[in-house]
Amino acid sequence: MGENSQDNTQNGAPAGGLQKKTKIAYGVGAVGKDMVYMLVASYILYYYNSVLGVSSVFIGTVLMAARVFDAFNDPIMGIVVAKTRSRWGRFRPWIFSGTVLNAVVLYAMFAAPESMGAGGMKVFLTVTYFLWGITDTLMDIPYWSMIPAITEPGKERENLSALARSCAGVGSAIPTVLTMIVVPAISGAVLAADKLKITDYRIGFKWWALLVAVVFVISEAICVANVKEKGDTVVESHGIGEMFHSLVTNDQALAVVITIVLVNSALYITSNLLIYFFTYDIG
């Protein structure tokens, strides 16, 4: 091996490959963003329905409408990213700005003002949830789209994708495991009470969401600061009409999309309803 190859190996990467710190930073970004995603996916229905008393039918309608909106919002963001040019690259400005905005909206969603009536709470939920979806897309699409810009085709790209997915799983597990441990603990400490009603959990949810939001911003800052794009990556840009035409005329792509929709539907149903089962059936 020559001197250059030896130096690259000492930095934690083979010659021409990603450094270890780059891989770690990208994985840290996946942990933070999926902590936020799973907190919302698993607990937003419970928070607004059981804790704040908003109709579950109304909340379900809002969540479904937001998912339909995402079907058009996501491709638009892909087009915007493809056309972006900046001194910081194509992807990183969107990742960081989207992260900050999404963190603010996350806290707002779980910090609904107590003075609101039923009508005001419905409006607040609708506006903040749609904003959360928009700002999540703002950072999530560039995050995953950045992989080709920082890796070489082949094994390196596959390995980074697998690492990011594994780290995303860790991020998803954190709020799944800790939320209903931390929320009652915070609520009880603030209210100085041993016994709590479900409605008292709004205090714990507010501060837990703030903590998750802070971790989220820090994790994406680490990612953006340490993951650099390799030159000006060519990203193809297609119109929305062309995208949907390509989808419906490609049976294999359509099968994949349908599978993803079904998997995500199962995830949302189980993650949202599981807490009701343990609260009201198991006790």
Backbone torsions as a table, in degrees:
resi	resn	phi	psi	omega
1	MET	NA	144.4	176.7
2	GLY	-84.1	178.8	-178.3
3	GLU	-64.0	-41.7	-178.6
4	ASN	-62.6	-43.4	179.1
5	SER	-62.8	-39.6	-179.9
6	GLN	-65.3	-41.2	179.7
7	ASP	-63.3	-42.3	-179.7
8	ASN	-64.9	-38.7	178.7
9	THR	-64.4	-39.0	178.7
10	GLN	-65.7	-27.6	178.0
11	ASN	-80.8	0.2	176.3
12	GLY	94.8	16.1	-179.9
13	ALA	-146.1	148.9	173.6
14	PRO	-70.4	167.5	-178.0
15	ALA	-55.0	126.9	177.9
16	GLY	80.2	-5.2	-177.4
17	GLY	-93.3	179.9	179.2
18	LEU	-73.2	140.1	173.2
19	GLN	-71.7	154.9	-179.0
20	LYS	-60.3	-39.2	-178.3
21	LYS	-65.9	-30.1	177.0
22	THR	-68.1	-44.0	178.4
23	LYS	-62.3	-44.3	-179.4
24	ILE	-63.3	-43.5	-178.8
25	ALA	-63.4	-40.8	179.0
26	TYR	-66.2	-39.9	176.9
27	GLY	-64.8	-38.9	177.1
28	VAL	-59.9	-39.1	177.1
29	GLY	-60.7	-39.2	179.1
30	ALA	-66.3	-38.1	178.4
31	VAL	-60.8	-49.7	-176.3
32	GLY	-64.0	-44.8	-175.1
33	LYS	-71.2	-31.9	178.9
34	ASP	-81.9	-18.2	168.6
35	MET	-61.0	-45.4	179.9
36	VAL	-65.4	-47.3	-177.3
37	TYR	-58.3	-46.6	-176.0
38	MET	-73.2	-31.2	175.3
39	LEU	-60.0	-45.2	-179.8
40	VAL	-71.1	-46.5	-176.3
41	ALA	-61.5	-35.6	-174.0
42	SER	-92.4	-27.3	-168.0
43	TYR	-125.0	-5.3	-177.3
44	ILE	-66.5	-39.8	178.5
45	LEU	-64.4	-46.3	-179.9
46	TYR	-62.4	-42.4	-178.0
47	TYR	-63.0	-49.3	-176.9
48	TYR	-77.1	-30.4	-178.5
49	ASN	-83.1	-60.3	-174.2
50	SER	-79.5	-39.3	-175.7
51	VAL	-83.2	-44.0	-175.8
52	LEU	-101.5	-13.4	173.8
53	GLY	83.9	19.0	177.6
54	VAL	-80.1	143.6	-178.3
55	SER	-56.5	132.3	179.4
56	SER	-66.5	-31.9	177.7
57	VAL	-63.8	-43.8	179.5
58	PHE	-64.7	-44.5	-179.0
59	ILE	-63.1	-43.5	179.2
60	GLY	-61.3	-37.7	178.2
61	THR	-64.7	-42.5	179.2
62	VAL	-63.7	-44.7	-179.2
63	LEU	-63.2	-40.5	179.1
64	MET	-67.4	-43.1	179.5
65	ALA	-61.5	-37.7	179.6
66	ALA	-65.9	-36.9	178.7
67	ARG	-67.5	-38.4	177.2
68	VAL	-64.6	-41.7	177.9
69	PHE	-60.1	-37.8	180.0
70	ASP	-62.4	-28.6	-179.9
71	ALA	-61.2	-27.2	177.7
72	PHE	-100.0	-31.3	-177.9
73	ASN	-67.5	-41.5	-176.7
74	ASP	-63.0	-48.8	178.2
75	PRO	-61.8	-35.5	178.4
76	ILE	-61.9	-42.7	179.2
77	MET	-64.9	-36.3	177.1
78	GLY	-61.0	-39.3	178.1
79	ILE	-66.8	-42.6	-179.8
80	VAL	-61.3	-44.8	179.4
81	VAL	-61.6	-42.9	-178.4
82	ALA	-61.7	-28.5	-177.6
83	LYS	-94.9	-1.4	-176.3
84	THR	-76.3	136.7	171.7
85	ARG	-134.7	127.7	177.9
86	SER	-155.1	166.2	179.7
87	ARG	-68.0	-19.1	179.6
88	TRP	-98.1	6.4	179.7
89	GLY	102.5	-172.9	-175.5
90	ARG	-89.3	-31.7	-168.7
91	PHE	-106.4	-40.5	-171.5
92	ARG	-61.9	-37.4	177.4
93	PRO	-60.2	-38.6	179.6
94	TRP	-71.6	-38.5	180.0
95	ILE	-60.5	-48.1	-175.4
96	PHE	-73.2	-45.2	-179.9
97	SER	-64.2	-40.3	177.6
98	GLY	-64.5	-37.0	178.5
99	THR	-62.2	-48.9	-178.4
100	VAL	-61.6	-46.3	179.7
101	LEU	-64.3	-42.5	-179.5
102	ASN	-65.3	-37.2	178.3
103	ALA	-64.9	-41.0	178.3
104	VAL	-63.4	-45.3	-179.1
105	VAL	-67.1	-37.7	177.1
106	LEU	-57.0	-48.8	179.0
107	TYR	-61.7	-42.1	-179.7
108	ALA	-60.9	-40.6	-178.9
109	MET	-59.4	-40.8	-177.0
110	PHE	-96.4	13.3	177.1
111	ALA	-126.8	42.6	-178.8
112	ALA	-59.1	129.5	-178.2
113	PRO	-59.9	136.8	-178.9
114	GLU	-68.2	-23.8	-175.6
115	SER	-75.4	-9.7	-177.3
116	MET	-71.8	142.0	172.1
117	GLY	-83.2	-176.6	-177.3
118	ALA	-61.9	-43.2	179.6
119	GLY	-65.0	-44.7	179.1
120	GLY	-63.6	-36.1	179.8
121	MET	-66.1	-36.9	178.9
122	LYS	-66.4	-41.9	178.4
123	VAL	-64.7	-44.2	-179.6
124	PHE	-60.3	-45.7	179.0
125	LEU	-61.0	-47.0	-176.9
126	THR	-61.6	-48.3	-176.7
127	VAL	-65.6	-49.0	-176.0
128	THR	-68.5	-35.5	-178.5
129	TYR	-69.8	-40.6	176.7
130	PHE	-65.7	-40.2	177.1
131	LEU	-63.6	-37.9	178.1
132	TRP	-62.6	-44.0	179.0
133	GLY	-62.1	-41.2	179.9
134	ILE	-65.1	-47.1	-177.8
135	THR	-72.1	-28.5	173.9
136	ASP	-64.8	-44.1	176.3
137	THR	-61.3	-36.5	-178.1
138	LEU	-57.6	-34.1	-179.7
139	MET	-105.7	-27.9	-174.3
140	ASP	-73.2	-44.3	179.7
141	ILE	-60.5	-49.1	177.6
142	PRO	-63.6	-33.9	-178.7
143	TYR	-60.0	-52.6	-178.0
144	TRP	-74.3	-29.9	179.8
145	SER	-72.0	-16.2	-176.4
146	MET	-75.4	-18.1	-174.8
147	ILE	-54.9	-46.4	178.5
148	PRO	-64.5	-21.2	-178.1
149	ALA	-84.1	-9.4	-177.7
150	ILE	-122.4	-2.4	-178.3
151	THR	-130.5	164.1	171.8
152	GLU	-92.9	149.8	178.9
153	PRO	-59.0	147.4	177.6
154	GLY	109.8	-142.4	-171.9
155	LYS	-62.9	-39.0	-179.3
156	GLU	-59.7	-44.0	-179.3
157	ARG	-67.2	-42.0	179.1
158	GLU	-63.7	-41.6	-179.3
159	ASN	-64.8	-41.4	-179.9
160	LEU	-67.4	-39.9	177.5
161	SER	-61.4	-43.2	179.6
162	ALA	-65.4	-41.1	178.3
163	LEU	-62.1	-44.7	-178.8
164	ALA	-63.8	-40.7	179.0
165	ARG	-65.0	-39.0	178.1
166	SER	-65.1	-42.9	178.3
167	CYS	-66.2	-35.7	176.2
168	ALA	-62.1	-37.5	176.5
169	GLY	-63.2	-38.5	175.5
170	VAL	-63.5	-44.7	178.6
171	GLY	-60.9	-39.7	179.1
172	SER	-66.2	-35.1	-176.5
173	ALA	-69.9	-30.3	-174.4
174	ILE	-61.1	-55.9	178.0
175	PRO	-68.3	-29.9	178.5
176	THR	-61.2	-42.5	-176.9
177	VAL	-82.1	-40.8	-167.2
178	LEU	-95.0	-23.0	-170.1
179	THR	-55.3	-51.5	-176.0
180	MET	-83.8	7.2	166.0
181	ILE	-97.0	-45.8	-175.5
182	VAL	-74.0	-43.4	-175.7
183	VAL	-58.8	-51.2	177.0
184	PRO	-62.9	-35.4	-179.6
185	ALA	-64.4	-44.9	178.9
186	ILE	-65.9	-44.5	-178.6
187	SER	-61.2	-43.7	179.5
188	GLY	-65.6	-38.0	179.9
189	ALA	-67.6	-42.1	-178.8
190	VAL	-68.2	-41.7	-177.6
191	LEU	-86.9	-5.3	-177.0
192	ALA	52.7	47.3	-176.3
193	ALA	-129.7	143.0	176.7
194	ASP	-86.5	-36.4	-179.7
195	LYS	-107.7	131.5	-176.5
196	LEU	-123.9	144.2	168.0
197	LYS	-86.5	159.9	179.7
198	ILE	-59.5	-34.6	-179.4
199	THR	-65.8	-20.4	177.4
200	ASP	-73.1	-15.0	-176.6
201	TYR	-69.4	-13.0	-178.7
202	ARG	-59.9	-31.3	178.0
203	ILE	-67.4	-47.0	179.8
204	GLY	-63.8	-40.6	178.8
205	PHE	-63.0	-38.2	-178.9
206	LYS	-62.5	-47.9	-176.5
207	TRP	-76.5	-31.7	175.6
208	TRP	-66.6	-41.3	177.0
209	ALA	-63.3	-38.2	178.1
210	LEU	-63.9	-43.2	179.1
211	LEU	-62.4	-45.2	178.7
212	VAL	-62.5	-39.7	179.3
213	ALA	-62.8	-41.2	179.4
214	VAL	-65.4	-46.3	177.7
215	VAL	-59.8	-39.6	178.6
216	PHE	-59.0	-50.0	-178.8
217	VAL	-63.4	-42.4	180.0
218	ILE	-63.5	-43.7	-178.0
219	SER	-64.1	-41.0	-179.9
220	GLU	-74.0	-30.2	175.0
221	ALA	-63.5	-40.7	176.7
222	ILE	-62.3	-43.3	179.9
223	CYS	-62.8	-50.9	-176.6
224	VAL	-63.9	-37.0	-177.0
225	ALA	-72.4	-25.5	-172.2
226	ASN	-113.6	-8.1	-179.6
227	VAL	-108.6	113.4	-176.5
228	LYS	-109.7	140.1	177.3
229	GLU	-76.2	148.3	178.9
230	LYS	-92.6	89.4	178.2
231	GLY	69.5	-160.8	-178.0
232	ASP	-94.9	92.1	-178.1
233	THR	-67.9	135.3	177.8
234	VAL	-79.1	121.1	177.9
235	VAL	-120.0	119.2	-178.9
236	GLU	-69.4	139.7	-179.3
237	SER	-118.7	122.9	179.6
238	HIS	-123.8	152.0	176.3
239	GLY	-71.6	160.4	-178.5
240	ILE	-63.1	-41.0	179.5
241	GLY	-61.0	-41.2	178.9
242	GLU	-65.4	-38.4	179.2
243	MET	-62.4	-48.0	-177.7
244	PHE	-68.4	-34.6	177.4
245	HIS	-64.9	-42.6	178.2
246	SER	-62.5	-36.3	-178.8
247	LEU	-67.0	-50.5	-174.0
248	VAL	-73.0	-17.6	178.8
249	THR	-97.2	0.1	179.4
250	ASN	-117.6	100.9	-173.9
251	ASP	-63.7	-31.3	179.9
252	GLN	-70.6	-43.9	177.3
253	ALA	-63.6	-39.8	179.8
254	LEU	-64.0	-38.8	177.7
255	ALA	-63.3	-39.8	178.5
256	VAL	-65.0	-44.5	-179.3
257	VAL	-63.2	-43.8	178.7
258	ILE	-61.2	-41.5	177.9
259	THR	-61.1	-44.0	179.1
260	ILE	-62.3	-41.6	179.3
261	VAL	-61.7	-44.2	-179.3
262	LEU	-66.0	-43.0	179.0
263	VAL	-62.3	-46.0	179.6
264	ASN	-65.7	-35.2	176.8
265	SER	-62.9	-44.9	177.7
266	ALA	-61.9	-40.6	179.9
267	LEU	-62.9	-46.9	-179.0
268	TYR	-64.3	-44.0	-178.1
269	ILE	-62.7	-50.3	-177.2
270	THR	-68.4	-41.7	-177.0
271	SER	-67.7	-31.6	-179.9
272	ASN	-83.0	-32.2	-174.1
273	LEU	-92.8	-18.1	-177.3
274	LEU	-59.7	-41.6	-178.2
275	ILE	-66.4	-31.8	176.5
276	TYR	-67.2	-39.4	-179.7
277	PHE	-61.7	-47.4	-177.2
278	PHE	-73.4	-29.2	-179.8
279	THR	-76.1	-48.7	-170.0
280	TYR	-100.4	-23.9	179.3
281	ASP	-97.0	-45.3	-179.2
282	ILE	-86.4	-32.3	177.9
283	GLY	90.1	NA	NA
